[in-house]
Amino acid sequence: MPALDEPLKKILGGNTAKVMAEHLDLHTVGDLLHHYPRRYAERGELTRLADLPLDEHATVVAQVAKAAMKTFNHGKGVRLEVVVTDGSGSLTLVFFGRGAYAREKELLPGRRGMFAGKVSVFNRTRQLLHPDYELLDRESGADAAESFAGRLLPIYPACKQFQSWKLTKAVDTLLDLFEADAWQGIVDPLPPALRDGRGLSPLADAFRKVHRPASKADIEDARARLKWDEAFVLQVALARRRHTDAQLPAVARKPVAGGLLDAFDAKLPFTLTDGQRTVSAEIFDDLATEHPMHRLLQGEVGSGKTMVALRAMLGVVDAGGQAAMLAPTEVLAQQHHRSITEMMGELAEGGMLGGAEQGTKVVLLTGSMGAAARRHALLDLVTGEAGIVIGTHALIEDKVQFHDLGLVVVDEQHRFGVEQRDALRSKGKQPPHLLVMTATPIPRTVAMTVFGDLETSVLDQLPAGRSPIATHVVPAKDKPHFLARTWERVREEVEGGHQAYVVCPRIGDTLGDEPQGEGDTPKKKAAAEEPEAEKRPPLAVLDIAEQLAKGPLGGLRVEVLHGRMQPEAKDDVMRRFAAGEVDVLVATTVIEVGVNVPNSTVMVIMDADRFGVSQLHQLRGRVGRGSAPGLCLLVSEASEASPARARLTAVAGTLDGFELSRIDLEQRREGDVLGQAQSGVRSSLRMLTVIDDEEVIAAAREEATAIVTADPELERLPELRTALDALLDKERERYLDKG
């Protein structure tokens, strides 16, 4: 009887197991049983060939319509072209060389089979070049008809080296072994009371039904159960983390009447929104407890998260502690430092000549500061002279010590690895309170899954005075006159007394892409979706700035900003842009978050199809921050029917960040959402989708919380503990523990 953690090579043989491990990341019996079919084809049912994605490995069930042997190179070469059909569309299979003659005898009109290969286009016709295949009819002489007769055909996520039908046979080998031993070795993670109460199948039945379904009802039953496994085990891990956090000690930080916070509030030239007041109350309630706050503050671009975070930091300073704000880029750290000191005025000059009596020092700490300034900042932190520090990754270094760190604010948390956040939190005498901020709206299901150990606050209303932003797609390739009009609009805005941003994906060919942490490079979605987009490199800041200054924007004050500039140069450009001394700022994504210049009214994003949905939404949020309406123009050469263009149309169609985040999430793998890049391990989610399965996730969270509250160590549920160890390996569990 095989165990779920038993290596596949013991059962399937070394060569087969080696290919599955190298190309599909399948190593154990459990890995293979959890490698579920992507879809199912009914016997006799064909595949919609028109829906096949280009440049991806696909498996189709289709019928041979015709086959023809053709010669080329003056008769020296031969190729077999086989047209298969689904009744509405067609696909051409192409075979070269001597093997073509043998395939000609097998692939006769009327034959049906499973065909697997990489989908490409030649002469505007979709084709599979040298595909592997398995014939499904008895006349073929293959045993596939017998093995698949009378049931649904599972189509697995596969690869060129190991096709779907080989996976079917490998899974069948496992299922036969389990059937022979009545599935005695399967450890079911769901407590029996939960499983029975929810009407879920036993795990053994779910495996059998998902891999060998007798009906569509079997598939639905299996999926319902397997989704619960994934949601429940993950929520148990997160519930245990919340329970552990609740036991940790922390210093309660209660604001004092008549202190720094009250003085700051008294000088505010505007009133806080209802949302800011509500969220602030939630945060101050958390800070007043003797357990560390773990709160996620999410909100739309420009909703005033920084104001909420600043008031929390001031409250902690009032209570005798220090607060640190971690920003992903030097540009953003400098921007935060500048705006916070301006908002605080003399309150940010504590201990200095002219500073307010209740004031404190607000210091900046970045990796590229001069030695003298750095020594001053470090001294202010260790003595407690500085109540607030704003910095980049430099805050995490060992030599940075605090007098009494009470609150850590992480801005744009998705830019940081778990270890980086954990390193800063470890600098407190006791665990500091943690406030994580993101301007990328997160659907509730993702918040429950990715940030399941954090309480969530949402700012969903914009401060008064913010203007609407109109967004339009500019099809530069199809309608070049639209691009010419784009630069006319920029000139009109500047002549009206406003300023503009132009964003490009790259710095310049000689400088390469932005370095990590100084404006992440756009996701390379265009390569798979838009082959023509790869015919030229992404547009670059240095090139576009020169073209604009010499051409359509001649006479305007055009400057550049990118992550490879010296810190002093970056700060100088931003200061002059904020002061209105620069008309057009041509930049990379260093201006994506936090940059606040209310006089900027228009943003042009070049090669917009090379950016993700959330990134476009973030960039767009840099305009419309004052009383004048904002305009965002998405310039793209993507064809109208492409997925990339559809993505841009979605961004242009709504300003609702939560709706856009759903669109973005639907286009990405679940593993990306779960921080796979940060944890370094494969996602444990294969069946569950965080967008569509909200009810399952919410119910699993509720059940997990109740179980962990009653039995934190899962002593009465050894099967669940075993499943937790198996599904969430040590690296994954460590990732969750540091979240």
C-alpha positions in Angstrom: 0.0 0.0 0.0 1.8 3.2 -1.1 1.8 6.2 1.2 1.2 9.7 -0.2 4.8 10.7 0.5 6.3 7.6 -1.2 8.6 8.5 -4.2 7.0 7.8 -7.6 10.2 6.0 -8.8 9.3 3.0 -6.4 6.1 2.5 -8.3 6.5 3.8 -11.8 10.1 3.1 -12.4 13.2 5.4 -12.4 13.0 6.7 -16.0 9.3 7.7 -15.9 9.7 9.2 -12.4 12.7 11.2 -13.5 10.8 12.8 -16.5 7.8 13.6 -14.3 10.0 15.2 -11.6 12.1 17.3 -14.1 9.3 18.5 -16.3 6.2 18.4 -14.2 7.6 18.9 -10.7 5.8 15.6 -9.6 7.9 13.6 -7.1 5.6 11.6 -4.8 2.4 9.6 -4.9 0.6 12.6 -3.3 2.0 15.0 -6.0 0.5 12.8 -8.8 -2.8 12.3 -7.1 -3.1 16.0 -6.6 -2.2 16.7 -10.3 -5.8 17.0 -11.4 -7.1 16.9 -14.9 -7.4 20.4 -16.5 -10.6 19.3 -18.2 -12.5 16.3 -19.5 -13.5 15.2 -23.0 -16.5 12.9 -23.4 -16.0 9.9 -25.7 -17.0 11.1 -29.1 -17.0 14.7 -28.0 -14.5 17.0 -29.9 -12.5 20.0 -28.7 -13.1 23.6 -29.6 -10.0 24.1 -31.7 -10.7 27.8 -32.3 -10.0 28.4 -28.5 -6.5 27.0 -28.4 -4.0 29.6 -27.1 -0.9 30.2 -29.2 2.6 29.2 -28.0 1.2 26.8 -25.3 1.4 23.1 -25.1 -2.1 21.8 -25.7 -3.8 18.4 -25.8 -6.9 18.1 -28.1 -9.4 15.4 -28.9 -10.2 15.6 -32.6 -11.1 13.7 -35.8 -9.0 13.4 -38.9 -10.7 15.2 -41.8 -8.0 14.7 -44.5 -4.3 13.9 -44.9 -2.0 14.7 -47.7 1.7 14.0 -48.4 3.6 16.9 -50.0 7.1 17.3 -51.4 9.4 20.3 -51.1 13.0 21.3 -52.0 12.5 19.9 -55.6 11.2 16.6 -54.3 14.0 16.0 -51.9 11.9 16.5 -48.8 8.5 15.3 -47.8 5.9 16.4 -45.2 2.6 15.0 -44.1 -0.2 17.6 -43.5 -3.1 16.2 -41.5 -6.2 18.4 -40.9 -8.1 17.5 -37.8 -11.5 19.1 -37.0 -13.9 19.6 -34.2 -16.8 20.1 -36.6 -16.5 23.9 -36.5 -12.8 24.7 -36.7 -9.7 22.9 -37.8 -6.1 22.4 -36.9 -3.2 21.2 -39.1 -0.8 18.5 -37.9 2.6 18.6 -39.7 5.2 15.8 -39.8 8.5 15.9 -41.7 10.9 13.1 -42.8 10.6 9.4 -43.2 8.3 9.0 -40.2 5.6 10.8 -42.2 4.9 7.7 -44.2 4.1 5.6 -41.1 1.9 8.3 -39.8 0.1 8.5 -43.1 -1.0 4.9 -42.7 -2.4 5.6 -39.2 -4.0 9.0 -39.5 -6.7 8.2 -41.9 -9.9 10.3 -42.4 -12.5 9.5 -39.8 -10.0 8.4 -37.1 -10.2 10.1 -33.7 -7.4 10.7 -31.3 -5.7 12.8 -28.7 -3.1 15.0 -30.2 -0.5 17.0 -28.1 2.0 19.6 -29.1 2.8 23.4 -29.0 0.3 25.5 -30.9 1.8 27.8 -33.5 0.7 29.7 -36.6 1.9 29.3 -40.2 0.3 31.0 -43.1 -2.5 32.2 -40.7 -3.3 28.6 -39.9 -3.1 27.1 -36.4 -0.8 24.0 -36.4 0.9 21.4 -34.3 4.4 20.6 -35.5 5.4 16.9 -35.0 2.7 16.4 -32.3 2.5 13.2 -30.2 -0.8 11.4 -30.5 -2.8 8.5 -29.2 -5.6 7.1 -31.4 -8.9 6.4 -29.6 -10.8 4.1 -32.0 -10.5 0.3 -32.2 -9.5 0.3 -35.8 -6.2 2.1 -34.9 -4.9 -1.1 -33.2 -4.1 1.0 -30.1 -5.3 -0.1 -26.7 -6.5 3.5 -26.0 -10.1 2.7 -27.0 -10.3 -0.1 -24.4 -8.8 2.0 -21.6 -11.0 5.0 -22.2 -14.1 3.2 -23.3 -17.3 4.2 -21.4 -15.9 7.1 -19.4 -14.8 10.7 -19.6 -11.3 11.3 -20.9 -9.2 13.3 -18.4 -7.0 15.9 -20.1 -4.1 16.7 -17.7 -1.7 19.6 -17.6 1.2 18.1 -19.5 4.3 18.8 -21.4 6.1 17.7 -24.6 8.2 15.2 -22.6 5.2 13.6 -20.8 1.8 13.7 -22.6 -1.6 13.7 -21.0 -2.4 10.1 -21.9 0.9 9.0 -20.2 -0.2 10.8 -17.1 -3.6 9.0 -17.3 -1.8 5.6 -17.4 0.5 6.6 -14.5 -2.5 7.7 -12.4 -4.3 4.5 -13.3 -1.4 2.5 -12.0 -1.7 4.3 -8.6 -5.5 4.0 -8.5 -5.3 0.3 -9.1 -2.8 -0.1 -6.2 -5.1 1.8 -3.9 -8.2 0.0 -5.0 -6.5 -3.3 -4.3 -5.9 -2.3 -0.7 -9.3 -0.5 -0.2 -7.5 2.9 0.1 -6.3 2.1 3.6 -3.3 4.3 3.5 -5.1 7.6 2.7 -4.9 10.1 5.5 -8.0 12.3 5.4 -7.3 15.8 6.7 -10.9 16.8 7.2 -12.3 16.0 10.7 -15.2 13.5 10.2 -17.7 15.8 11.9 -16.9 18.6 9.4 -16.9 16.3 6.4 -20.2 14.8 7.3 -21.8 18.1 8.3 -20.9 19.6 5.0 -21.9 16.6 2.9 -18.4 16.1 1.5 -17.0 12.9 0.0 -14.2 10.9 1.8 -10.8 11.8 0.3 -10.4 8.4 -1.3 -13.7 8.8 -3.2 -12.6 12.2 -4.3 -9.4 11.0 -5.8 -11.2 8.2 -7.6 -13.9 10.5 -8.9 -11.6 13.2 -10.1 -9.3 10.9 -12.0 -11.8 8.2 -13.1 -15.2 9.9 -13.3 -18.1 7.9 -14.4 -20.2 11.1 -14.8 -20.1 14.8 -14.6 -21.7 14.5 -11.2 -18.6 12.6 -10.0 -16.4 15.5 -11.1 -18.5 18.0 -9.3 -18.4 15.9 -6.1 -14.7 15.5 -6.3 -14.0 19.1 -6.9 -16.2 20.2 -4.0 -14.3 18.0 -1.7 -10.8 18.8 -3.0 -11.4 22.5 -2.9 -12.3 22.2 0.8 -9.0 20.3 1.5 -7.0 23.2 0.0 -9.0 26.0 1.6 -9.2 24.3 5.0 -5.6 23.3 5.4 -4.4 26.7 4.5 -6.9 28.4 6.8 -5.8 26.1 9.6 -2.2 27.2 9.1 -3.3 30.9 9.2 -5.6 30.4 12.2 -2.7 28.9 14.1 -0.6 31.9 13.2 -3.2 34.3 14.4 -3.6 32.3 17.6 0.2 32.3 18.2 0.3 36.1 17.5 -2.4 36.6 20.1 -0.2 35.1 22.8 2.8 37.3 22.1 3.4 40.3 24.4 3.6 43.8 23.1 3.7 47.3 24.7 0.4 49.0 24.6 0.7 52.3 22.8 -2.1 54.7 23.9 -2.0 58.3 22.6 -1.9 61.0 25.3 -4.2 63.9 25.5 -2.6 67.2 24.5 0.3 65.4 22.8 1.8 65.3 19.4 -1.2 63.7 17.7 -3.6 66.4 19.1 -1.3 69.1 18.0 -1.1 67.7 14.5 -4.8 67.3 14.2 -5.3 70.9 15.3 -3.2 72.2 12.4 -4.7 70.1 9.7 -6.2 72.4 6.9 -8.9 69.8 6.1 -11.2 67.3 7.8 -10.5 63.6 7.7 -13.0 61.5 5.7 -15.4 59.2 7.5 -13.4 56.2 6.3 -10.1 57.7 7.6 -11.7 58.2 11.0 -13.2 54.7 11.1 -9.9 53.0 10.1 -7.9 55.2 12.6 -10.2 54.1 15.4 -9.6 50.4 14.5 -5.8 51.0 14.5 -5.8 52.9 17.8 -7.9 50.2 19.4 -5.3 47.6 18.3 -2.3 49.7 19.4 -3.9 50.0 22.9 -3.7 46.2 23.4 -0.8 44.3 24.9 -0.5 42.0 21.9 1.0 43.0 18.6 -1.3 44.6 16.0 -1.2 42.8 12.6 -3.4 44.9 10.3 -3.6 45.3 6.6 -4.7 48.8 5.4 -5.8 48.7 1.8 -7.4 51.4 -0.2 -7.7 53.1 -3.5 -4.9 55.1 -5.0 -5.1 58.5 -3.3 -7.5 57.5 -0.5 -5.4 58.9 2.2 -3.6 55.8 3.6 -0.4 57.8 4.4 -2.4 60.2 6.6 -3.9 57.3 8.5 -0.5 55.8 8.9 1.1 59.1 10.0 -1.5 59.6 12.7 -0.9 56.1 14.0 2.9 56.8 14.1 2.3 60.1 16.0 0.1 58.2 18.5 2.9 55.7 19.1 5.5 58.6 19.6 3.1 60.1 22.1 3.2 56.8 24.0 7.0 56.9 24.2 7.8 54.6 21.3 9.3 55.0 17.8 7.7 54.3 14.4 9.4 53.1 11.2 8.0 53.4 7.7 9.5 51.0 5.2 9.2 52.1 1.5 10.2 50.1 -1.5 12.2 52.8 -3.4 14.3 55.8 -2.6 12.1 58.0 -4.6 9.1 57.0 -2.5 11.0 57.2 0.8 12.1 60.7 -0.1 8.6 61.6 -1.2 7.1 60.3 2.1 9.8 62.1 4.1 9.2 65.4 2.3 5.4 65.2 2.5 5.3 64.1 6.2 7.7 66.8 7.3 5.7 69.4 5.3 2.4 68.2 6.9 3.9 68.3 10.4 5.8 71.6 10.0 7.5 72.6 13.3 6.2 69.4 14.9 8.8 67.5 12.8 11.6 69.6 14.3 11.6 68.3 17.9 14.7 69.3 19.8 15.7 71.7 17.1 15.8 75.5 17.1 12.3 76.7 16.2 10.8 73.2 16.7 7.5 72.7 18.6 7.7 71.7 22.2 5.7 68.5 21.6 7.6 67.8 18.4 9.8 64.9 17.4 12.5 64.4 14.8 11.5 62.8 11.5 14.6 61.3 9.8 15.3 59.7 6.5 17.5 56.6 6.1 18.4 55.2 2.6 21.3 53.1 1.4 22.9 55.9 -0.7 23.0 58.6 2.0 26.4 60.2 2.7 28.3 58.9 5.7 27.8 61.9 7.9 24.1 62.1 7.3 23.8 58.4 7.9 25.7 58.6 11.2 23.4 61.4 12.4 20.3 59.4 11.5 21.5 56.2 13.2 22.4 58.2 16.4 19.0 59.8 16.4 17.4 56.4 16.2 19.4 54.7 18.9 19.0 57.6 21.4 15.3 57.9 20.7 15.8 61.5 19.5 14.0 60.6 16.3 10.4 59.4 16.9 9.8 58.6 13.2 12.2 57.2 10.6 11.3 56.7 6.9 13.6 54.5 4.8 14.2 51.8 2.3 15.8 48.4 2.8 18.6 50.3 4.6 16.4 50.2 7.7 16.8 46.4 7.9 20.6 46.4 8.2 22.1 45.0 11.4 23.7 48.3 12.4 20.4 50.1 12.5 19.2 50.0 16.2 16.2 51.7 17.8 15.7 53.0 21.2 12.1 51.6 21.5 10.5 50.5 18.2 6.8 50.4 18.7 5.3 50.4 15.2 6.4 49.2 11.8 4.5 50.6 8.8 5.2 48.7 5.5 4.2 50.6 2.4 3.4 48.7 -0.7 4.1 45.4 1.0 4.1 43.4 -2.2 7.5 44.9 -3.1 9.1 43.2 0.0 10.0 39.6 0.8 8.8 38.1 4.0 12.3 37.9 5.4 12.8 41.7 4.9 9.7 42.6 6.9 10.5 40.1 9.6 14.0 41.5 10.0 12.6 45.0 10.7 10.0 43.7 13.1 12.8 41.9 15.1 14.4 45.2 16.0 11.9 46.0 18.8 12.5 45.1 22.4 9.2 43.3 22.2 7.4 42.5 19.0 6.3 45.9 17.5 2.8 46.6 16.2 2.6 46.1 12.4 0.6 48.0 9.8 0.9 46.8 6.2 -0.4 49.2 3.5 -1.2 48.5 -0.1 -2.8 50.7 -2.8 -3.4 47.6 -4.8 -7.0 46.7 -3.9 -7.4 43.1 -2.9 -10.6 41.0 -3.2 -11.9 39.8 0.1 -11.1 36.2 -0.8 -7.4 37.0 -1.5 -7.2 39.0 1.7 -8.5 36.0 3.6 -6.0 33.7 1.9 -2.8 35.7 1.4 -3.2 38.0 4.4 -5.2 35.5 6.5 -3.2 36.3 9.7 -3.9 40.1 9.4 -7.0 42.0 10.3 -8.1 44.1 7.3 -9.2 47.7 7.1 -10.4 49.3 3.8 -10.4 52.9 2.7 -12.8 53.1 -0.1 -13.6 56.8 -0.4 -11.4 59.6 -1.8 -10.7 62.8 0.1 -12.8 65.8 -0.9 -11.3 67.8 -3.8 -10.0 64.8 -5.8 -11.0 65.0 -9.5 -12.1 62.2 -11.8 -9.6 60.6 -14.2 -10.6 59.9 -17.8 -8.7 56.9 -19.4 -8.4 56.1 -23.1 -6.5 53.5 -25.2 -4.3 55.0 -27.9 -3.9 52.4 -30.7 -0.5 53.8 -32.0 0.0 51.1 -34.7 -3.5 51.1 -36.2 -4.1 54.9 -35.8 -0.9 56.8 -35.7 -2.7 60.1 -35.8 -4.1 59.3 -32.4 -0.5 59.3 -31.0 0.1 62.7 -32.6 -3.1 63.9 -30.9 -1.8 62.5 -27.6 1.2 64.9 -27.7 -1.1 67.8 -28.7 -3.1 67.1 -25.5 0.0 67.1 -23.4 1.0 70.4 -24.8 -2.5 71.8 -24.2 -2.4 70.7 -20.6 1.0 72.4 -20.1 -0.1 75.5 -21.8 -3.0 75.5 -19.4 -0.6 75.7 -16.5 -0.4 72.0 -15.7 2.2 69.2 -15.9 2.5 65.7 -17.4 4.1 62.3 -16.9 5.2 60.0 -19.7 6.0 56.5 -18.5 8.2 54.0 -20.4 9.0 50.3 -19.5 12.7 50.7 -19.7 15.5 53.2 -19.0 17.5 52.8 -22.2 19.3 50.1 -24.1 22.7 50.9 -22.7 21.4 51.0 -19.1 19.1 48.0 -19.2 16.0 47.5 -17.0 15.3 49.1 -13.7 17.1 47.3 -10.8 15.0 45.5 -8.3 13.5 47.8 -5.7 13.9 50.9 -7.8 10.8 50.4 -9.9 10.0 46.8 -10.8 10.1 46.0 -14.5 6.8 45.3 -16.1 5.6 41.7 -16.3 6.5 40.1 -19.6 3.0 39.3 -20.6 3.4 40.6 -24.1 5.7 37.7 -25.2 3.0 35.0 -25.0 0.0 37.2 -25.8 1.3 39.5 -28.4 4.1 38.0 -30.6 4.3 41.2 -32.7 5.1 43.2 -29.6 8.4 41.3 -29.3 9.7 42.4 -32.7 11.2 45.5 -31.0 12.5 46.1 -27.5 10.3 48.0 -25.0 10.3 51.8 -25.4 12.9 53.5 -23.2 12.9 56.7 -21.1 16.1 58.2 -22.5 15.0 57.6 -26.2 11.5 58.9 -25.7 12.6 61.9 -23.8 15.0 62.9 -26.5 12.4 62.3 -29.3 9.8 64.4 -27.5 12.1 67.3 -26.6 13.2 67.5 -30.3 9.8 66.8 -31.7 6.2 67.2 -30.6 7.0 68.7 -27.2 9.8 70.9 -28.4 10.2 74.1 -26.3 8.7 72.4 -23.1 10.8 71.7 -20.1 11.3 67.9 -20.4 13.2 65.9 -17.7 13.9 62.2 -17.0 13.6 60.2 -13.8 14.7 56.5 -13.4 16.1 54.2 -10.8 19.7 54.3 -11.9 20.1 58.0 -11.3 22.1 59.2 -8.3 19.8 59.8 -5.3 20.6 63.5 -5.3 19.7 63.8 -8.9 16.4 61.9 -8.4 15.5 64.1 -5.5 16.4 67.3 -7.4 14.2 66.3 -10.3 11.3 65.5 -8.1 11.6 68.7 -6.1 11.7 70.8 -9.3 8.8 68.8 -10.8 6.8 69.4 -7.6 7.7 73.1 -7.7 6.4 73.4 -11.2 9.8 74.0 -12.8 9.5 70.9 -15.0 6.6 70.6 -17.5 6.9 66.9 -18.6 8.6 64.1 -16.5 9.6 61.1 -18.6 10.0 58.3 -16.1 10.0 54.6 -15.4 7.8 53.0 -12.8 9.7 54.7 -10.0 6.8 57.1 -9.9 4.3 54.3 -9.6 3.4 54.8 -5.9 3.4 57.6 -3.4 4.4 60.4 -5.8 2.0 63.3 -5.2 2.1 66.4 -7.5 -1.5 67.8 -7.5 -0.7 70.0 -10.5 0.0 67.0 -12.8 -3.1 66.3 -14.9 -2.1 64.0 -17.7 -0.2 60.7 -17.8 0.9 59.0 -21.0 1.9 55.3 -20.6 4.0 54.1 -23.5 3.8 50.3 -24.4 1.0 50.1 -21.9 0.3 46.5 -22.9 3.6 45.6 -21.2 2.3 46.5 -17.8 -0.1 44.6 -15.5 -3.6 45.8 -14.6 -2.7 46.8 -11.0 0.4 48.6 -12.2 -1.5 50.6 -14.7 -4.1 51.5 -12.0 -1.3 52.6 -9.7 0.4 54.7 -12.4 -2.9 56.3 -13.3 -3.3 57.4 -9.7 -0.5 59.9 -10.0 -2.8 62.3 -11.9 -6.2 63.8 -10.8 -4.8 64.5 -7.4 -5.8 68.2 -7.4 -8.8 70.2 -8.4 -8.3 69.8 -12.2 -9.6 66.6 -13.9 -7.0 63.9 -14.8 -6.3 62.2 -18.1 -4.5 58.9 -18.6 -3.6 57.8 -22.2 -2.6 54.1 -22.7 -0.4 53.9 -25.8 -0.2 50.5 -27.3 0.7 48.7 -30.5 -1.2 45.5 -29.5 -3.7 44.3 -32.0 -7.4 45.0 -31.2 -8.3 41.3 -30.8 -5.4 40.5 -28.4 -5.7 39.7 -24.7 -3.3 42.6 -24.0 -5.6 45.0 -25.6 -8.5 43.6 -23.7 -6.6 44.2 -20.5 -6.1 47.9 -21.5 -9.8 48.3 -22.4 -10.7 46.9 -18.9 -8.4 49.5 -17.2 -9.9 52.3 -19.4 -13.4 51.1 -18.5 -13.3 51.5 -14.7 -11.7 53.4 -11.9 -12.7 50.7 -9.4 -9.5 49.2 -8.2 -11.3 46.2 -6.6 -12.9 45.3 -10.0 -9.6 45.7 -11.7 -7.9 43.5 -9.1 -10.4 40.7 -9.9 -9.6 41.1 -13.6 -5.9 41.0 -12.9 -6.3 37.9 -10.6 -8.3 36.0 -13.2 -5.4 36.4 -15.6 -2.7 35.2 -13.2 -1.9 31.8 -11.6 -3.1 31.2 -8.1 0.5 30.6 -7.0 1.5 34.2 -7.9 -1.3 35.5 -5.7 -0.1 33.4 -2.8 3.3 34.9 -2.7 5.0 32.1 -4.5 7.9 34.4 -5.6 8.4 35.2 -1.9 8.1 31.8 -0.5 10.1 30.0 -3.2 7.8 26.9 -3.2 5.0 25.7 -5.4 1.5 26.9 -4.6 -0.6 24.3 -2.7 -3.6 25.5 -4.5 -4.5 23.4 -7.5 -8.3 23.1 -7.4 -9.3 26.2 -5.4 -9.6 29.5 -7.2 -9.5 32.5 -4.9 -11.9 34.5 -7.1 -14.6 32.0 -7.7 -14.6 30.1 -4.4 -15.3 32.8 -1.9 -18.0 30.8 -0.1 -15.6 27.9 0.4 -12.8 30.1 1.7 -15.0 32.0 4.1 -16.6 28.8 5.5 -13.1 27.1 5.8 -11.8 30.1 7.6 -14.7 29.9 10.1 -14.3 26.2 10.7 -10.5 26.5 11.0 -10.8 29.3 13.5 -13.2 27.2 15.7 -11.0 24.1 15.5 -7.7 26.0 16.4 -9.4 27.9 19.2 -10.5 24.6 20.8 -7.3 22.7 20.0 -4.3 25.0 19.0 -1.8 22.1 18.6 -4.3 19.9 16.8 -3.6 17.1 19.4 -7.1 15.6 18.9 -6.7 15.8 15.1 -3.5 13.9 14.2 -4.7 13.4 10.6 -5.1 17.1 10.1 -1.6 17.8 11.6 -0.1 15.2 9.2 -1.9 16.8 6.2 -0.7 20.2 7.3 2.9 19.0 7.4 2.5 17.3 4.0 0.7 20.1 2.1 2.5 23.0 3.7 6.2 21.9 3.6 8.7 23.4 5.9 9.6 26.3 3.6 5.9 27.1 3.0 5.1 26.9 6.7 8.0 29.2 7.5 6.7 31.7 4.9 3.3 31.7 6.7 4.9 32.0 10.1 6.7 35.2 9.0 3.7 36.7 7.3 
